[in-house]
């Protein structure tokens, strides 16, 4: 299956559009069509030219198609794991989110979300292999991601309070790129403290520290 723009020909524009619909497996309403030439029958039916169009799926239909393929791939993987699941895809303007509901939620999430992260990576890779690069597919299980984000934001706030109170930097445990980003964003506007990532690979982690010069100013003001 392709979602790129493709040229089609036919005796008439309508025939060319029919060929495009068949190629994309979509209705006329799902396509963006540009007529290149309308074609002509020629004199006495001789020397006629075929109609030519350029067609591609509309952006929303591209997302819907991507969601359908991703859901198919995800279901196949989970069935091979002998897991009982219900999948609920949701397509927004730029993202695809698939909510997984299952009595085996803990198994799908894995330790600290590791299995879910690996599953999401695999689904994105396999979908891109079939359709090319496109909107990122986000997987969630029973609302786990929202709860995890809230927990990380709370960790960031509590750690920032401790850092400001003691003036000493604190290094958090190793985190994924997504988790580190949540910490950075949570403290982006927090006064007096800064964040940075250190380490490499699976050992990469976030350091929360007092902004340079701010800690010294606070110490001087206390002495005064």
C-alpha positions in Angstrom: 0.0 0.0 0.0 1.2 3.5 -0.8 0.1 6.9 0.4 2.3 9.0 -1.9 1.0 11.0 -4.8 0.6 8.8 -7.9 -0.3 9.5 -11.6 -3.2 7.7 -13.2 -4.5 7.6 -16.8 -7.9 6.7 -18.3 -10.0 7.3 -21.4 -11.7 10.0 -19.3 -11.0 11.8 -16.1 -13.6 9.7 -14.3 -11.9 6.5 -15.4 -8.6 7.8 -14.1 -10.2 8.7 -10.8 -11.7 5.2 -10.6 -8.3 3.7 -11.1 -7.0 6.0 -8.3 -9.8 4.9 -5.9 -9.0 1.2 -6.6 -5.3 1.8 -6.1 -5.7 3.5 -2.8 -8.6 1.4 -1.6 -10.5 4.7 -0.9 -13.6 6.6 -2.0 -13.5 9.7 -4.2 -14.2 11.8 -1.2 -11.0 10.6 0.4 -8.7 11.7 -2.5 -7.1 15.0 -3.5 -7.2 15.0 -7.3 -5.3 17.3 -9.7 -6.3 17.0 -13.4 -3.1 17.1 -15.6 -4.9 16.6 -19.0 -8.5 16.0 -19.8 -7.8 13.9 -22.8 -9.4 13.9 -26.2 -11.0 11.4 -28.5 -9.2 12.6 -31.7 -10.6 12.8 -35.2 -12.8 9.8 -35.9 -11.5 8.2 -32.8 -7.9 8.3 -34.0 -5.0 10.0 -32.3 -6.9 10.5 -29.1 -5.1 11.3 -25.8 -5.8 9.7 -22.5 -6.9 11.8 -19.5 -4.2 12.0 -16.8 -4.5 12.9 -13.1 -2.4 13.1 -10.0 -4.1 11.7 -6.9 -3.2 11.2 -3.3 -5.1 10.5 0.0 -6.3 13.5 1.9 -4.4 14.1 5.2 -7.1 12.9 7.4 -7.5 9.7 5.3 -3.8 9.2 5.5 -4.0 9.2 9.3 -7.0 6.9 9.3 -5.2 4.5 7.0 -2.1 4.6 9.2 -4.2 4.0 12.3 -5.8 0.9 10.6 -2.5 -0.6 9.6 -1.0 0.1 13.1 -4.0 -1.5 14.8 -3.7 -4.6 12.5 0.1 -4.9 13.3 -0.4 -4.4 17.0 -3.3 -6.9 17.2 -1.2 -9.5 15.4 1.7 -9.0 17.8 -0.5 -9.2 20.9 -2.3 -12.3 19.6 1.0 -14.1 19.1 1.7 -13.3 22.8 -1.6 -15.0 23.6 -3.0 -11.8 25.2 -6.6 -11.0 25.4 -7.0 -7.3 24.4 -9.4 -4.7 23.1 -7.9 -1.9 20.9 -9.3 1.6 20.7 -7.6 3.8 18.0 -8.0 7.6 18.2 -7.0 9.8 15.3 -6.3 13.5 15.9 -5.0 16.1 13.5 -1.3 15.0 13.7 -1.2 12.0 16.0 -2.5 8.4 16.3 -3.2 7.0 19.7 -4.2 3.4 20.4 -5.6 2.6 23.8 -5.1 -1.0 24.9 -7.5 -2.5 27.4 -6.6 -5.9 28.8 -6.7 -8.1 31.9 -3.0 -8.5 31.2 -2.3 -4.8 31.4 0.7 -5.2 33.7 2.4 -7.7 31.4 2.0 -5.3 28.4 3.3 -2.3 30.3 6.3 -4.2 31.8 8.7 -2.8 34.4 8.7 1.0 34.3 6.8 0.8 31.0 9.7 -0.9 29.2 7.6 -3.5 27.4 5.1 -0.8 26.3 7.9 1.4 25.0 9.4 -1.6 23.0 6.0 -2.5 21.6 5.4 1.1 20.5 8.8 1.2 18.8 8.1 -2.0 17.0 4.6 -0.9 15.8 6.0 2.4 14.5 8.8 0.6 12.7 6.6 -2.0 11.0 4.0 0.6 10.1 6.6 2.8 8.5 7.9 -0.2 6.6 4.5 -0.6 4.9 3.5 3.0 4.5 6.6 5.1 4.8 7.3 7.7 7.5 4.4 9.5 9.0 2.5 10.5 12.1 3.9 8.9 15.3 1.8 6.1 16.8 1.4 6.3 20.6 0.3 3.3 22.6 -1.2 3.4 26.0 -2.6 0.7 28.4 -5.5 1.5 30.7 -4.4 5.1 31.0 -0.9 4.2 32.2 0.9 7.0 30.3 -1.2 9.8 31.9 -0.6 8.4 35.4 3.1 8.0 34.6 3.4 11.6 33.4 1.7 12.9 36.5 4.0 10.8 38.7 7.1 12.2 36.9 5.9 15.8 37.1 5.3 15.3 40.8 8.8 13.8 41.2 10.3 16.8 39.4 8.5 19.3 41.6 9.4 17.6 44.9 13.0 17.2 43.8 13.2 20.9 42.7 12.0 21.9 46.2 14.7 19.8 47.8 17.4 21.2 45.5 16.3 24.8 46.2 16.2 24.1 50.0 19.7 22.5 50.2 21.4 24.2 47.2 22.8 20.8 46.2 22.1 19.1 42.8 20.2 15.8 42.6 20.7 13.2 39.9 17.6 11.1 39.1 17.6 7.5 38.2 18.2 6.5 34.5 15.2 7.4 32.3 14.0 7.0 28.7 14.2 10.0 26.4 10.4 10.5 26.8 10.6 10.5 30.6 13.6 12.9 30.6 11.7 15.3 28.4 8.7 15.3 30.8 11.1 16.2 33.7 12.7 19.0 31.6 9.4 20.5 30.6 7.9 20.2 34.1 10.7 22.4 35.5 11.2 24.7 32.4 9.6 27.7 34.1 10.5 26.8 37.7 12.5 29.7 39.2 16.0 29.1 40.6 16.5 25.6 39.2 17.8 24.1 35.9 17.9 20.7 34.5 20.3 18.8 32.2 20.8 15.3 30.9 24.0 13.4 31.5 25.3 9.9 30.6 24.6 7.8 27.5 22.4 5.1 26.3 20.3 3.4 29.0 22.2 5.1 31.7 21.2 8.6 30.6 19.6 10.6 33.5 18.5 14.1 34.5 20.3 16.3 36.9 18.3 19.0 38.7 20.5 21.8 40.1 20.4 25.4 41.3 20.8 28.0 38.6 24.3 29.4 38.5 24.6 32.6 40.6 21.1 32.2 42.1 22.3 30.0 45.0 25.1 32.5 45.8 22.7 35.4 45.8 20.3 33.6 48.2 23.2 32.8 50.6 24.4 36.4 50.6 20.9 37.7 51.3 20.5 35.3 54.2 23.8 36.5 55.8 22.7 40.1 55.4 
